[in-house]
Amino acid sequence: MHYTLPNNADFSKKRAATNQQCFLLILLYMKFSLKKQLFYLALAAICLVSTSGAVVYYFYTLNWLGILITLCLTGSGLWLFWRTLSVKKSDLLGTNDITKNKLGLKKIIFAFTWLIPYFLFFAFCFMLLFKSQTNAAITSPWQVVPAKFFIAHILATAYLFFLILKKSRFTLYLVIAHYFLSFSILWIIFKIGYGYDPFIHQATLELIDKQGFVLPKTPYYLGQYSLILLANKLFFIPIVWLNKLLVPILVALTLPPTIFLFLKKFQISNFKFQISILLLLILPFSIFTLTVPQNLAYLFLILTIFITLTAENRAEIMLSFLLAAAALSIHPIAGIPALLFSLAIFIYRRLISFSWKKIIYALIIAGNALILPILFYLTEKNNAAGGESSGSGFTIPAIFFPRHENIFLNFVYFFAGNEWLILIFAALLAAYAIYRFRKKYPTLIFTASFAFSLLIAFFITRQIGFNFLIDYERSDYANRLLLDAFIFLLPAIAIIFVKIINLILNSRPFIKYSWLVFLIFLIAVSLYSSYPRQDNYFNSHSFAVGKTDFKAVNWIEKDADSEPYVVLADQQVSVAALSTFGFSHYVPLLSPTPLTLRGTRKEGLGVVYFYPIPTGGPLYQIYLDMVYKKPDRATALRAADLTGAHTVYFVVNKYWTGFDKIVEQAKIEASSWQNINNEIYIFKYQK
């Protein structure tokens, strides 16, 4: 498996073809999602592909026969689901849509004319993003995106507010488009890709596509792999593009309509809850800007919550369980709470005995608080590398008052720097909404109890050390539970946003328009802060994979001349190697080390990937010793002693802290070195 740098003519043609395919699929979706039943059918199809594909892969493989079996299972499930759907023609978009009112051609053209300014702003935003594309190893997309992008985005948001308040038709579609624009910065700006995990999953997907499976088969991630591989087989969309676009596209196409239907069942005014959906972009949405299994599972958790709360007939109840099963097939951290929530609401509505309801519900809440911490504890025990597991405490961050930059940046970081405080405030608003409307919307109480139980799970998980992970990743699992808890409050937040909008619209004109301008500006602030940043207040410290990383990887392979070697490098260079060579390069471990690369554990002492993957493994620890302690020959050759390789390469990127000092020290004892574009130094050590 070799990675081709995305700056040649062939790649441009493939990208254009892929964009056309994706655009046609989106248009097809929008055409047939006008009816609520067909929207539900599309959701059910996605869930069935995800879950049935996961089962087929786990017990068989996802070769062409496995894909055929998945399609048969999906088709059978869809047929059963279709039979439960109501035959009543229920319109998705409400009384203002052309599918409800038979409008003449002139009125339809006039309605579309009002949309033209938004499409101009929308197209201008995308043009600026595509013109700003880069394959350099930079930290933040805002280093290359011009300031006028934010002006265009603010104008697009303002005009969308105007159209919604004007009660124009098709505004829900524009909200979907605005969501997609807001989530699309990373995949457009970074030609090669951004992050670490997406490259790991891409390499795994390409290996599954090649041989049908990767060993060992884990019970998680498979739902996302099934969706991507089936879309690749059926629609011929390259895996690399599906791996970039899956989450931004699915969130944009499914989340606004789902929240729309939720608020519609609560009988809230049409145009007001469209504004509420748009205002949800004020909340941090970084999880929807990158395609990894955990982020996709969060989406299915959100969809499960909103649809379960309003599920009344058999089809909607079935759909809520399908969504929960899809979340579980992708990642248990979101899937287990989703499944328990669907079960709790089902029992509440179907079980007659009140005493049994209380007992079973109490057991479910207790399970929601304990199951994931128990699984984390077992994971810690199974991966323990020696030493005692020590948890970490929890401290509340200090309130940040920015005052050293211009008024714009200070305002941005008053919100971005106090994100935790804003989330707490949103949670308090949600708690108020749940209490205030507990009689009118009694099912909202379930979301509060699940959020509280996940908060307990968070504090329990903080006591687990996760010593098998690198230091800065050990709090990740607990933080994911905290996000789970907040997600359960989103329905109440959506309702409270509608109430706030109602207060604003009923106020005096000056107050009304002042608040609307402020809210529009907050959406822009959230857009800026939801992406990696590098400015005078914050540095994300997470660089994109650049073309120089691939040059370094290819130079090392050529210089080694087929001799076994290992490389000490950072994450970006390592995933560049994984993208270039796949899972084909391993060296044996000569000392017992509990190291595993996702899907590559071997018998005996095992093997290790020849670049530092994963970051919790021994090669990466040696790399950290080279850059943080002393880059000498003795430290480098520890990697040779560990693996039996005769040659060790040490790679240091220009952006690394103390780069000049590291380079000068490494030159003293290295056998030789190579400079790549004055951005990367490669040092060679031989036994």
Backbone hydrogen bonds, N-H to C=O, Kabsch-Sander energy under -0.5 kcal/mol:
donor,donor_aa,acceptor,acceptor_aa,energy
5,L,3,Y,-0.5
7,N,5,L,-2.0
8,N,5,L,-0.5
12,S,8,N,-1.9
13,K,9,A,-2.2
14,K,10,D,-2.4
15,R,11,F,-2.9
16,A,12,S,-2.4
17,A,13,K,-2.5
18,T,14,K,-2.6
19,N,15,R,-2.7
20,Q,16,A,-2.1
21,Q,17,A,-2.3
22,C,18,T,-2.8
23,F,19,N,-2.4
24,L,20,Q,-2.5
25,L,21,Q,-2.3
26,I,22,C,-2.2
27,L,23,F,-2.4
28,L,24,L,-2.5
29,Y,25,L,-2.4
30,M,26,I,-2.7
31,K,27,L,-2.3
32,F,28,L,-1.9
33,S,29,Y,-1.0
34,L,31,K,-0.5
36,K,90,S,-1.8
39,F,35,K,-2.0
40,Y,36,K,-2.7
41,L,37,Q,-2.2
42,A,38,L,-2.1
43,L,39,F,-2.2
44,A,40,Y,-2.7
45,A,41,L,-2.3
46,I,42,A,-2.1
47,C,43,L,-2.4
48,L,44,A,-2.7
49,V,45,A,-2.4
50,S,46,I,-2.2
51,T,47,C,-2.9
52,S,48,L,-2.5
53,G,49,V,-1.8
54,A,50,S,-1.5
55,V,51,T,-2.2
56,V,52,S,-2.7
57,Y,53,G,-2.6
58,Y,54,A,-2.3
59,F,55,V,-2.1
60,Y,56,V,-1.9
62,L,212,G,-2.3
67,I,63,N,-2.8
68,L,64,W,-2.2
69,I,65,L,-2.5
70,T,66,G,-2.4
71,L,67,I,-2.5
72,C,68,L,-2.2
73,L,69,I,-2.6
74,T,70,T,-2.7
75,G,71,L,-2.9
76,S,72,C,-2.4
77,G,73,L,-2.4
78,L,74,T,-2.6
79,W,75,G,-2.1
80,L,76,S,-2.1
81,F,77,G,-2.4
82,W,78,L,-3.1
83,R,79,W,-1.7
84,T,80,L,-0.8
84,T,81,F,-0.8
85,L,81,F,-0.8
85,L,82,W,-0.7
90,S,88,K,-1.6
91,D,89,K,-0.6
92,L,34,L,-2.3
97,D,94,G,-1.3
100,K,97,D,-1.5
101,N,97,D,-1.7
103,L,101,N,-1.2
108,I,104,G,-1.9
109,I,105,L,-2.6
110,F,106,K,-2.5
111,A,107,K,-2.3
112,F,108,I,-2.3
113,T,109,I,-1.9
114,W,110,F,-1.3
115,L,112,F,-1.0
116,I,112,F,-0.7
116,I,113,T,-1.1
119,F,115,L,-2.0
120,L,116,I,-2.1
121,F,117,P,-2.2
122,F,118,Y,-3.1
123,A,119,F,-2.8
124,F,120,L,-2.3
125,C,121,F,-2.3
126,F,122,F,-2.0
127,M,123,A,-2.4
128,L,124,F,-2.3
129,L,125,C,-2.0
130,F,126,F,-2.6
131,K,127,M,-2.1
132,S,128,L,-0.9
132,S,129,L,-0.6
133,Q,130,F,-1.1
134,T,189,I,-2.9
138,I,136,A,-1.6
142,W,532,P,-0.5
143,Q,140,S,-1.4
144,V,141,P,-1.6
145,V,141,P,-1.7
149,F,146,P,-1.5
150,F,147,A,-0.9
151,I,147,A,-1.2
152,A,148,K,-2.4
153,H,149,F,-2.6
154,I,150,F,-2.6
155,L,151,I,-2.3
156,A,152,A,-2.4
157,T,153,H,-2.5
158,A,154,I,-2.7
159,Y,155,L,-2.6
160,L,156,A,-2.0
161,F,157,T,-2.2
162,F,158,A,-2.2
163,L,159,Y,-2.5
164,I,160,L,-2.3
165,L,161,F,-2.6
166,K,162,F,-2.0
167,K,164,I,-1.2
168,S,163,L,-2.6
171,T,168,S,-0.6
173,Y,170,F,-0.5
174,L,170,F,-1.4
175,V,171,T,-2.2
176,I,172,L,-2.1
177,A,173,Y,-2.3
178,H,174,L,-2.5
179,Y,175,V,-2.4
180,F,176,I,-2.2
181,L,177,A,-2.4
182,S,178,H,-2.3
183,F,179,Y,-1.7
184,S,181,L,-1.1
188,I,184,S,-1.2
189,I,185,I,-2.6
190,F,186,L,-2.1
191,K,134,T,-2.1
191,K,189,I,-1.0
199,F,196,Y,-0.7
200,I,196,Y,-1.3
201,H,197,D,-2.6
202,Q,198,P,-2.3
203,A,199,F,-2.4
204,T,200,I,-2.0
205,L,201,H,-2.7
206,E,202,Q,-2.4
207,L,203,A,-1.7
208,I,204,T,-2.5
209,D,205,L,-2.7
210,K,206,E,-1.4
211,Q,207,L,-2.7
212,G,208,I,-2.9
218,T,216,P,-0.6
221,Y,330,I,-2.4
223,G,329,S,-2.2
225,Y,221,Y,-2.0
226,S,222,L,-2.5
227,L,223,G,-1.8
228,I,224,Q,-2.3
229,L,225,Y,-2.7
230,L,226,S,-2.4
231,A,227,L,-2.1
232,N,228,I,-2.3
233,K,229,L,-2.3
234,L,230,L,-2.7
235,F,231,A,-2.3
236,F,232,N,-1.0
237,I,231,A,-0.8
241,W,238,P,-0.6
242,L,238,P,-2.1
243,N,239,I,-2.8
244,K,240,V,-0.6
245,L,241,W,-2.8
246,L,242,L,-2.0
249,I,245,L,-2.5
250,L,246,L,-2.5
251,V,247,V,-2.7
252,A,248,P,-1.8
253,L,249,I,-2.4
254,T,250,L,-1.9
255,L,251,V,-2.2
258,T,254,T,-1.8
259,I,255,L,-2.6
260,F,256,P,-2.4
261,L,257,P,-2.4
262,F,258,T,-2.0
263,L,259,I,-2.7
264,K,260,F,-2.3
265,K,261,L,-1.9
266,F,262,F,-0.9
267,Q,264,K,-1.6
268,I,263,L,-1.5
273,F,269,S,-1.9
274,Q,270,N,-1.1
275,I,271,F,-1.5
276,S,272,K,-1.7
277,I,273,F,-1.9
278,L,274,Q,-1.9
279,L,275,I,-2.6
280,L,276,S,-1.0
280,L,277,I,-0.5
281,L,278,L,-1.6
282,I,279,L,-2.2
283,L,280,L,-1.2
288,F,285,F,-1.9
289,T,286,S,-1.7
292,V,290,L,-0.9
296,L,292,V,-2.0
297,A,293,P,-2.7
298,Y,294,Q,-2.0
299,L,295,N,-1.6
300,F,296,L,-1.9
301,L,297,A,-2.2
302,I,298,Y,-2.4
303,L,299,L,-2.6
304,T,300,F,-2.4
305,I,301,L,-2.3
306,F,302,I,-2.3
307,I,303,L,-2.4
308,T,304,T,-2.6
309,L,305,I,-2.0
310,T,306,F,-0.7
310,T,307,I,-0.5
311,A,307,I,-0.6
311,A,308,T,-0.8
315,A,84,T,-0.6
317,I,313,N,-2.1
318,M,314,R,-2.8
319,L,315,A,-2.5
320,S,316,E,-2.1
321,F,317,I,-1.7
322,L,318,M,-2.2
323,L,319,L,-2.6
324,A,320,S,-1.9
325,A,321,F,-2.6
326,A,322,L,-2.3
327,A,323,L,-2.3
328,L,324,A,-2.3
329,S,325,A,-2.1
330,I,326,A,-0.9
330,I,327,A,-0.6
331,H,327,A,-2.8
334,A,331,H,-0.9
335,G,327,A,-0.5
335,G,331,H,-2.5
336,I,332,P,-2.4
338,A,334,A,-1.7
339,L,335,G,-2.5
340,L,336,I,-2.4
341,F,337,P,-2.3
342,S,338,A,-2.2
343,L,339,L,-2.1
344,A,340,L,-2.5
345,I,341,F,-2.3
346,F,342,S,-2.1
347,I,343,L,-2.5
348,Y,344,A,-2.2
349,R,345,I,-2.0
350,R,346,F,-2.0
351,L,347,I,-2.4
357,K,353,S,-1.9
358,K,354,F,-2.0
359,I,355,S,-1.9
360,I,356,W,-2.7
361,Y,357,K,-2.6
362,A,358,K,-2.2
363,L,359,I,-2.0
364,I,360,I,-2.2
365,I,361,Y,-2.5
366,A,362,A,-2.3
367,G,363,L,-2.5
368,N,364,I,-2.5
369,A,365,I,-1.6
370,L,366,A,-1.5
371,I,367,G,-2.9
374,I,370,L,-2.3
375,L,371,I,-2.4
376,F,372,L,-2.7
377,Y,373,P,-2.4
378,L,374,I,-2.4
379,T,375,L,-2.3
380,E,376,F,-2.5
381,K,377,Y,-2.2
382,N,378,L,-2.5
383,N,379,T,-1.6
384,A,381,K,-0.8
390,S,388,E,-0.7
391,G,389,S,-0.5
391,G,463,Q,-0.6
392,S,462,R,-3.3
401,F,399,I,-0.5
410,N,406,N,-2.6
411,F,407,I,-2.1
412,V,408,F,-2.5
413,Y,409,L,-2.4
414,F,410,N,-1.2
415,F,411,F,-1.0
415,F,412,V,-0.6
416,A,412,V,-3.2
417,G,413,Y,-1.5
419,E,416,A,-1.0
421,L,418,N,-0.6
422,I,418,N,-2.0
423,L,419,E,-2.4
424,I,420,W,-1.9
425,F,421,L,-2.3
426,A,422,I,-2.6
427,A,423,L,-2.4
428,L,424,I,-2.4
429,L,425,F,-2.2
430,A,426,A,-2.3
431,A,427,A,-2.5
432,Y,428,L,-2.3
433,A,429,L,-2.5
434,I,430,A,-2.6
435,Y,431,A,-2.2
436,R,432,Y,-3.4
437,F,433,A,-2.4
438,R,435,Y,-1.1
441,Y,437,F,-3.4
444,L,441,Y,-1.6
445,I,442,P,-1.6
446,F,443,T,-1.1
447,T,443,T,-0.8
448,A,444,L,-1.5
449,S,445,I,-2.1
450,F,446,F,-2.3
451,A,447,T,-2.3
452,F,448,A,-2.4
453,S,449,S,-2.3
454,L,450,F,-2.1
455,L,451,A,-1.7
456,I,452,F,-1.9
457,A,453,S,-2.1
458,F,454,L,-2.1
459,F,455,L,-1.9
460,I,456,I,-2.2
461,T,457,A,-2.6
462,R,458,F,-1.7
463,Q,460,I,-1.6
464,I,461,T,-1.9
469,L,466,F,-1.9
473,E,470,I,-2.1
474,R,470,I,-0.5
474,R,471,D,-1.4
476,D,473,E,-1.4
479,N,475,S,-2.2
480,R,476,D,-1.9
481,L,477,Y,-1.3
482,L,478,A,-1.5
483,L,479,N,-1.9
484,D,480,R,-2.2
485,A,481,L,-2.3
486,F,482,L,-1.8
487,I,483,L,-2.4
488,F,484,D,-1.5
489,L,486,F,-1.7
490,L,487,I,-1.6
493,I,489,L,-2.1
494,A,490,L,-2.8
495,I,491,P,-1.9
496,I,492,A,-2.5
497,F,493,I,-2.3
498,V,494,A,-1.5
499,K,495,I,-1.9
500,I,496,I,-2.4
501,I,497,F,-2.7
502,N,498,V,-2.2
503,L,499,K,-2.0
504,I,500,I,-2.5
505,L,501,I,-2.8
506,N,502,N,-1.2
507,S,504,I,-1.4
512,K,508,R,-3.0
513,Y,509,P,-2.8
514,S,510,F,-1.9
515,W,511,I,-2.3
516,L,512,K,-2.1
517,V,513,Y,-2.1
518,F,514,S,-2.1
519,L,515,W,-2.6
520,I,516,L,-2.3
521,F,517,V,-2.2
522,L,518,F,-2.0
523,I,519,L,-1.8
524,A,520,I,-1.4
525,V,521,F,-2.2
526,S,522,L,-2.5
527,L,523,I,-2.0
528,Y,524,A,-2.1
529,S,525,V,-2.5
530,S,526,S,-1.7
531,Y,528,Y,-0.9
535,D,538,F,-3.0
540,S,533,R,-2.2
543,F,541,H,-0.5
544,A,138,I,-2.7
545,V,193,G,-0.9
547,K,135,N,-2.5
549,D,546,G,-0.8
550,F,546,G,-1.0
551,K,547,K,-1.9
552,A,548,T,-2.3
553,V,549,D,-2.2
554,N,550,F,-2.5
555,W,551,K,-2.3
556,I,552,A,-2.3
557,E,553,V,-2.0
558,K,554,N,-2.0
559,D,555,W,-2.7
560,A,556,I,-2.4
561,D,557,E,-0.9
562,S,557,E,-0.6
563,E,560,A,-1.5
566,V,647,T,-1.7
567,V,610,F,-2.9
568,L,649,Y,-3.5
569,A,567,V,-0.6
574,S,570,D,-2.0
575,V,571,Q,-2.5
576,A,572,Q,-1.6
577,A,573,V,-1.9
578,L,574,S,-2.1
579,S,575,V,-2.5
580,T,576,A,-1.5
581,F,577,A,-3.2
582,G,578,L,-2.0
584,S,581,F,-0.9
586,Y,584,S,-0.6
587,V,608,V,-2.3
589,L,606,G,-2.5
590,L,642,L,-3.2
593,T,605,L,-0.5
595,L,593,T,-2.7
600,T,597,L,-2.5
606,G,603,E,-1.0
608,V,587,V,-2.8
610,F,585,H,-1.2
613,I,611,Y,-2.3
617,G,614,P,-1.7
621,Q,617,G,-1.3
622,I,618,P,-2.1
623,Y,619,L,-2.2
624,L,620,Y,-2.5
625,D,621,Q,-1.8
626,M,622,I,-1.9
627,V,623,Y,-2.0
628,Y,624,L,-2.5
629,K,625,D,-1.7
630,K,625,D,-1.4
632,D,630,K,-2.0
636,A,632,D,-1.9
637,L,633,R,-2.6
638,R,634,A,-0.5
638,R,635,T,-1.0
639,A,635,T,-0.5
639,A,636,A,-1.5
640,A,636,A,-0.6
641,D,637,L,-2.4
642,L,638,R,-1.9
643,T,639,A,-1.5
644,G,640,A,-3.1
646,H,564,P,-0.7
647,T,564,P,-0.7
648,V,685,Y,-3.0
649,Y,566,V,-2.4
650,F,683,F,-2.9
651,V,568,L,-3.1
651,V,649,Y,-0.5
652,V,681,Y,-2.3
654,K,679,E,-2.7
656,W,653,N,-1.8
659,F,656,W,-1.4
662,I,658,G,-2.6
663,V,659,F,-2.6
664,E,660,D,-2.2
665,Q,661,K,-2.2
666,A,662,I,-2.6
667,K,663,V,-1.9
668,I,664,E,-0.6
668,I,665,Q,-0.8
669,E,665,Q,-0.6
669,E,666,A,-0.5
670,A,666,A,-1.3
671,S,684,K,-2.6
672,S,684,K,-1.1
674,Q,682,I,-2.4
676,I,674,Q,-0.5
676,I,680,I,-3.3
677,N,675,N,-0.7
679,E,676,I,-2.4
680,I,676,I,-1.6
681,Y,652,V,-2.3
682,I,674,Q,-2.9
683,F,650,F,-3.1
684,K,672,S,-2.9
685,Y,648,V,-2.9
687,K,646,H,-2.0
